[in-house]
Amino acid sequence: MRLSNADLERLKNMANTLRFLCADMIDRANSGHPGVCLGLADVMVVLSLHLNLNPTNPKWLNRDRLVFSGGHASALAYSLLHLWGFDLSLEDLKRFRQLHSKTPGHPELHHTEGIEITTGPLGQGFANAVGFSMASQYAQNLLDKQAISHKVYCLCGDGDLQEGISYESASLAGHLNLNNLIVIYDSNQISIEGAINISFSEQVKMRFLAQNWEVLECDGHDYQAIHNALEEAKKSTKPTLLIAHTIIGKGAIGLEGSEKTHGSPLNKEVLKQSKENAQINPNESFIISPKNKMHFEEVKVRGVSLEALWEKSLSPKAKEKIHALKDFDFSAIHYPVFKKGESLATRVSNGMILNAIAKECEGFLGGSADLAPSNNTQLKHSGDFPLGQNLHFGIREHAMGAITNALAAYGLFVPFCATFFVFSDYLMPSIRLSALMKLKALFIFTHDSIGVGEDGATHQPIEQLSHLRALPNFYAFRPSDAFENTACMQVALSLNAPSGLILSRQNLPVLDEVSKEQVLKGAYVKHHSKDPIITLVASGSEVSLALESAKMLERENIPTQVVSVPCFDLLVEQDESYLKELFKGKVLVIEASRAIEWYRFADKIIGMDSFGSSAKGDKLFEKFGFSVENITAQAKRLLHA
């Protein structure tokens, strides 16, 4: 479609409105990033012609997803949401970056209507967009193309493409041929330290072509060129990178193209001169003419109409399935049956649990970072994505975490991802954002301790459990056996928060049955004793060791209680009276990890004060003091201290 002169003039006025609305927000806050807002304004007003959103129903399932991977462009995001007609007032814009405002420094899911996912750390949003596209592909196969036909748009910059997560996620997107994904690259050649050529000289176009992407280019300030490129991108049979060549700080008199516009407000004189140059009253701020507001709100008019048509076109089968996916009752799952006395690694029992859930819930999907046979995450009753529930992330842990977050944020699914526990470090930025967003996502980590054995210190997690427990709104479960494993999963699926399941490589004895209610308290008494003078506290594989040690101590007339702690995070939420029931007498904690968080309850800890070694797991447990002999000796020493 050829834009008329009237269209071009209208877009120019809209872009200037957007530019200086953002600039005024940042000026009022005396904090923010004006450069990207001014530089991307022309692209965004043209994108407004293409986006299918309904501000009156921000959760419309078939809406286009728009992700600001450069979360520092939040002023741009909030200005657009206001102008398009979302529930974000002009007063909210004036409170940009202020305490308790709806416009925080970086966009946050659930905090501001219209924000699809929390972004900020560079590259995360790029991978989130890949995850949204994957979610839509799977949803389309479960439902139909009439029900799911939307696009996924992502705005990224040089910083996003320099972070390794973008390479990982782009590689997977190209492999999966995610043809509804359109990434707009704001290529302004500037970063905080100056021109990007001081540290970045790769040929981005060639990189994405090599990853099976369509690559388009345009002048990011030429409305017709932007429009044509978007039209072409929407027809692509591959994921598309649209390189928009822009000028950072476009319209800022004397500062166009300068890194000085990146992270600091424009000074008063520059802002005044820039407004005058754009024929905007320099003595007023937050100016939106009724005419320009009407043009922006065409997004809302179009969205309301499109959603109404979509509702009419949905088949009864699609409606029923959407309802079933959104409101699936996980309490009705038929979990596997285990037998007391058998020996089973918790990674194995967890694999059986995952398969039981996936068999009954089509919205439960996930996979491993090329470790499904070791993590036991293969879903045997389903095929591979996009037709089935098995995801093959490849060796891309960083991207895997962010993609899992987007799958959870999409609105229909409960996803999981998996790797060895020591590699949880590769996922931590995504796990942290998952906790911040309160997403229902499962992060499965196997090979949970020095019990890994011969692979040695590089593969034996030491500090990772403490790290996860330090994270607010994240629940790390370390079950002691198959029964506890089932209860941990039941609790995890009942929480409105992400969870980690920390699982053993080695076989563990299956102990007594455990209820969901016991795990909900984080810890419970595994072995009672009348008037105990010492309590042994443990999680995971060390629980059976604690039980054996208690038997030994009681043979010596030392009344001993044993507490199993499948979830430390839930334990610390309990009231003082319950804690007193658990921790009687002296408290000795036994955990094959750093375990420093236990000092809030423990008199002594048998934990890891060093990295591990390469040897068989049982030899390592003995070497590092995780034996009945050492535990009983340490218990007696504690009692006589």
N, C-alpha and C positions, 0 to 999 in steps of 0.2 A: 504494500500500500504506500502510495506516495503521499507524504505529509504536505498539506497546503501551507501557504504563507501564514494563514491565520493560525493553523496548528503550531507552526514553529514559533510564532509570537507568543501564543498561549503557553507553550512549554518553557520558553525563556522566562516569562513572568513567574511561572510556577517554580522554576529552579531558583530564581532570585529570592522568592518568598522562603523557600526551604533553606537556602544558604544562610540567610540572615536571621531566620528563626533559630537555627542551630547556634550561630555566632552570638546571638543575644542570650541564649541559655548559658553558654559557656562564660560569657562576660558576667552575667548575673552571679553565677556560681564562683567566678574567678578560678575555675578549674575545668579542665577538659581538653579535648583534642579537635580543634577546629579544622585542621588541614584536610582530613579525610572527608569531613562534612561538606566543605566548600568544593572539593575536587570531585566528589561523587554525585553532587546534586543533579547534574544534567542526566547522568545515567539513571538515577532513581525516578525522575519524573517520567522518563520514557518507559521504564519498567512498570510504572503505575498503569500504563495502557494495556499491559499484558497480564498482570497478576489477577488471579481469581481468588479473592478473599471475601469474607462476609463479616465486616466489623460488628454486625448485630448478633452474630453467632460465631465467636472466635474459634470454637471447637468443631465447626463443620468438618466432617471427616474427609470430604473430597476437596478441601481447600488446597491451594498451592502452599508449600512450606517455604518460608523465607528465613534464611539463617545469616546473621551477621557474624562471620568468623572473626573478623577484627572487632571484638567487642568494645574496643575503645571508641568505635563509631556510634556509641549509644545515643548521643544527642541527635544524630541523623535518624536512628531507629525510632526514638520517641516522637520526634517532630512528624515523621511520616505517619505513625500510628494515630496521632492527634488529627492530622490533616485528612486522613482516610476515613475517620469517624469512629475509631475505637474509643473505649471508655478511658480516655486520658485527656484531662482538661488542660486548658492553657495555664491554669494555676499550677497544675502538676509539672508542666514544663518549666515554670518559673522557680520551682523548688528542686531543680536538677541537682543531684549529688548532695542533697540535704538529708538530715536524719529523719527517718520514718516517711520519706517521700516515695512515690511510686516510680521515681526516675533515678535509680541508683547509678553509680559510675559505670558499671558494666551490666548488660542486660541479664535478668534473672527470670527463669521459668517460675510460674505461679505467683510472681510478684507484680508483674505488669502485663495486663491483658494484651494479647497479640504477640508476645515474645514466645517463640517456639522452643527455645532451649537456652540454658545458661552458657554464655561464652565469655571469654576474657583471655585465658592462656592461649596464645596464638597457635593456630593449627587445629585446635579442638573442634571448632565449628565446621571446618572443612570435612573432618571425619564424621561429625554428626550428620552433615548433609548426605554423605554416602550412606549412613545408617538409615536416614529417613527414606532415601531412594530404595534401599533394600527392603525396608518395611512395606513400602507401597507395592513393590513387585510381589512380595509374598501375599499381601492383602488382596491384590488383584487376582491372584491364582485361587485364593480361598473363596473370593466373592465373584466378581466378573469385571470386565473392562468398563461397563456402564457405571459400576459402583465406585471404582477407583481409576481415575484418569488424570490425576493432577500432576503438576510439575514440582520439582524441588529446585529452588534457587539458592545460591550461596554467594555472598560477597566476601572476597578475600583480598589480601594485599601481599606485598613482598615478604613481610614477616611470616605470614602463614605458610608460604611456600618454602621458606628457609627451614622451618621446623620439620623434623623428620616424619612426624605423624602424617603430614600431608602427602609425602611420598608413599608411605605405606597404604593409606586409604585410597589414593588415586590409583595405585597399582591394582588394588582389589576391585575398584569400580570399573576400571577398564577391562579387567578379566571377566567380570560378571556382565559387562555390556549394559550398564545402567542408563538406558536411553532417555529417561525423564529427568536426568540430573544436568543442571546448567550452572556452572560456576563462573561468576563474573570477576575477573582479576583486575583490580584497580592498580594498574601498572603505572605508578608515578615516579618510579626510579629513586625514591627518597626513603631513608629510614632515619632513626633518631640521630645517628652520628653523622649523617650527611648523605651524599650520593651513594646508592647501594653498590656501585662498582668498587668500593673499598673492600667489600667482603663477598660479593655475589656477582658472578659473571656467566652463569650457565645460560644456555639457550632454552628458556622455559617452553617455548613452542615445541622444540624437538623432544624435550623430556616427555611432554604429554602425548605427542604423536607416538612415541615409543611405547607408551602405556595404553595404547588403543583408544585414545580420545580423539574426538573431532576438535580442531582448534580454529577459532575465528578471531579476527582482529578488527578493531574499529577505533576511530577517533572518539574518545570518551566525552567530547564536548560538541559533537556533531549529531544533532537529534535524528536526522534521517539515517545516518550511518549506524547509530545505536539501534534504532528501530529495525533496520534491515537485518542486522546481526542477530537480534533476538528472534525475529521471524524465522531465520534460517536455523538457529539453535533449537527451536521448538520442533522442527521437522527432522532433526538428526536421529540416526539409528544408533548412535553411540553417546556416552557421556560427553558433554561439550564444555570446553574451556573458552570463554569469550574474553580475550585480552583487550581491555579498554584502556587505551593510552590516555592518561589524564595528567593534569597539573595539580599537584598538591597546593591547597590554599587558593584555588582558582577564585579570582575576584577580590583577593586581599591586596590592596594597593601597596606596591613595594615589597611584598612578601610572597608573591606567587612563585611556586617552585622551590620554596625554601624549607629546610628542615625545621626552621624556627616556628612554623605553623603547626607542627605535629602535635606537641603535647602542652602548649601554653596558650592561654587566651590571647586574642589580638589586642594590642593596646588601644586605648580609647580613640586616639587620633586616626590610627589605621582603620578602625571600624567605622568611624565617622566618614572618612574619605571614600571608603569602599561602598558604603550605602549611597553616598552622593553620586558616585560613578554609576551605580545601578539604578539611579533615579528613585531611590527610596529615601523618605524623610529621615535625616541623620539624627534628629532630635527625638525620635520616637523609637520604641523597641517593641518586639513581639507583634509586628504588624502582619495581619493576614486580611487581605481584602475579601469581602463576601464573594466576589467573582472567582478569585483563586481558590477559596475554600470549596466552592461549588465544583470547580474542575477536579480537585483532589478527591472529592466525595463521589465522583463517578465510579470509583472503586467499590464503594458501598452499594450504590444503585445496581451496578452490574452483579455484585456478589449475591445480593438478596434474590435477584432474578434467577441466577444460576443455581443457587441452592434449591429454590422452589422447583425448578425443572428437574434437578437431580432427585429430589424426593419423589416426584411423580414417576420417574423412570426406574426407581429401584424395584426389583422383583421381590415378591414375598419371601423367597428363599434367602435373598441377600439381606433383607431386613432382619430375618430371624437369626441369621448367622452373625450379623453385626452385634445384635443384642446378646447372643451367647458368648461372643468373644469378650465384650465389655464387662459382662457380669458373671464370668465363670466362677463357680463355687468350688474352690480348691479343697474345702473340707469334705467333699464327697468322693475324693480320689480313693481308689482301692490300692493301698500300698502293699508292697511285697511282705511275705511272712518269713520271719527268721526263726531260728531254733537256738535256744539257749545252749551253750556249750560248744557250738561250732566255732571255727576260726575263720575270720573274714576281715580283709582290709577295709577300712571305711571308704576308700576310693571305689572298691568293688560294690559294696552295699549301696553307695550313692548312685552308681551307674544303674543299678536295678530300680532305685527310687525315681531317677530321671525318666527312665523308660516307662514306668507306671504312670507318671504324670503326663508325659507326651502322648501316650496311647489314648488318654481320655480328654486331653485338652489340645486342640489344634493351634491355639494361640501361644503355646509353650514351645519355644524354639531356641536353638543355640548350638554352640560347638567350641572347638578348641583351637589353640594356636599350633596346629599340626601335631597334636598330642592325644588325639581321641583314644587310641589304644591304651595309652598309659594313664590318661585321666579317667578312662571308662565313661566317656560322654557320648559314644555313638548311640543314636536313637534307632533301635533295630526295627521298629514298626513303621518307619518313615523313610522317605527318600531324601535326596539332597535339594537344598535351596536352588531355585525359587519354588519348585513344586513340592518339596518336602521340608521337614523341620531341621534337618542337619545343615549347619553352617560350617564351611571350611574357611577359616580366617587366614590360613597360612601362617608363616612365622612373622606375625605382625601384631605383637601384644599391645603396643601403644594404640594403634588404630582400633584394635578389637574392643578395647574398653570404651572408647568414644562411640563406636558403632553400636555397642550394646546399650549405651545410654539413650541413643536416638531411637532404637527399637522399643525401649521402654516408654519413651516420651511420645511415641507415635499415637498411642491411645487404644490399641487393640491387644497388645501382646505383653507377655512376661518372658523376657529373654534371659539366657545364661551364657557365660563364656568361661573358658577354663585354660589353665596352664599350670606349670609347677609353681609351688608357693614362693620359691626364691625369686621367680620372675614377676611376682606381683609388683615389684619395684617399677617395672616397665609400664604398669597400668595405673600407678598411683595418681597422676594428674586427673585421669578420667574417673577413678574411684572417688576422689575428693569431690569432683563436680557432681557425681551421682548422689553423694551424701548431701551436698548443698541443695540439690533439686528434690531430694526425698523420692527418688525413683524406685519402683519395685523391680530391681534387677539383681540377679544372682551371679556372684563371682566365685567360681569354684577353683580351689587350689589344692592340688595333691602333692605328695612327697613333702610332708609337713614339718620334718625335723631332721636331726642327725640320723634318724632311722632310714634315710635315703641310702646310706651306706657307702659303697665303693666309689661313687661319683665324686665324693670328697667335698671339701669346704666350699667350692664354687657353687655347688648345687644344694647345700644344706642351709635352709633358712634359720637364722638366729634372731635377728631384730624385727623381722617382718610382722610377727604376731603383736608385739608391743606397738608397732607403728599403726596397725589397723585399729587396735583398741583405743589409741589416742585420738582417733578421728570421730568428731561429733556426728551423730545420726547415722552411724554405720554399725552393723551388728555382725561381729565375727564369731562364728560357731565352730567349735572344735570338738566333735563328738567322740565319745570313748568307744563306741561299738555300733553295730547295725541298728539296734533299737533306738539308741539316742540319736543316731543319724536321721531316722524317720521323723522323730519328734522335732529335731532341729529344722528339718525342711518344712514341716507343718507350721512351725512358728514363723520361719522366714517368709513364707507365702502369706501369712496373715498380717505382716507389718507393712506400713506405708513408708518404707525405707529400703535402701539396698542392704544386702547381706553377703557375707563371705562364708563359704563352707571350707574348712581347713581339714584336709583328709590325709590319712596315713597311706604310705606305700605298703608297709608290712602288715601281715595278718595280725588281728587282735581278737582275743576271746569275746564271744557274744555273751554278755552278762544278763542282767534282769531286764524285763520290759520297763519302759519309761513312758510317762504320759506327756502330752503336749503341755499340760499345766505345770509340770515340774520344770520343764525347760523354759517356760515363760518367765520363771523367776530367776533364770540365769544359772542357778546352782541349787543343789538339793543334797540331802544326806543319803549317801549310797550305802553306808554301813553305820548302824546305830550301836551305841554302847552306853551302858548305864553310868552316869556321872563321869564322862570322859575327861581326862586331864590333858589330852592332846588331840588336835584335829589335823589330819592329813588332807591337804587340798590338792586336787590335780585336775587336769583336762586331758582329753585325747588318750593317746597310748599310755600315758602315765597313770591313769585311773586304776587299771588292773594291777600295776606295780604298787600303788598305794593300798589296795585291798590286801595284797599278799603281805605287805609290810605290817598292816594292822593286825593280821592273824599272828604274825611273829611277835609283835609287841604284847598282844593280849595273852600269849602263852607265858609271857614274863610278868603277867598281872599288871599290865599298863593299859587301863581302859582307853580305847582309841576310837575316835569317830573319823569316818572318811566322807569327804564332800567332793562330788563331781561338779565341775564347772563347765558345762557346754558353751555358755555365753557370758563372759565377763561383763560385757556391755549392759546386758539385762540385769546382772547381779547388782551393779552399782546403782541401779534405779530402785532397788528394794528399800523398804523402811528399816529402821534400826532394830525393831523387834525381831524381824526375820533374820537379820544378820547375826543377832545374838543366838538364835537357834542353831545357826550353821557353825559359827566359830566359837567353840568351847575349849577352855584351857589354852594351852600354847598352840600356836598355829604354824604349821610347817607346810609350805607350798612346794610342790614337786612339778616342774614343768620344763621340758627340754627346749627352752627358748630363753631369750634375754630376761623376760619376766619381771622387769623392774617395777611395773605398775602394781605388782602384788604387795609392795611395801605399805600400802594403805591398810592392809589387813594382816599381813604376815609378821611373825616374830623372826622367822628365818626362811630363806628360799634356797632350794636346790635347783639351780638353773644353769644357763650357759653364760660363762664369763669370757669365752673365747670363741673363735670360729671352730668348725668341726675338723674332721680328718677323713682320710680315705681308708675305709676298712668295712667289714660287715657290720650291719646295724647293731646286732647284739653286742659285738665287741665295743662299739662306740658308746653304747648305753652304759656298759660296765666302766669304761675308761673315764667317762665324764660324771660318774657318780649316780647314775640312774639304775641302781640295783637294790634289791631288798636289804642286802647287808649294809650298804651305806645309808640307806634311808632310815633303817632302825637305829643305826649307830648315831646318826645326826639327831634323831628324835630324842634319844636318851640323853645326849649331850645338851640339847636344848632344855630338857626338863631339869637338868642338874646345874644349869647355868646360874 
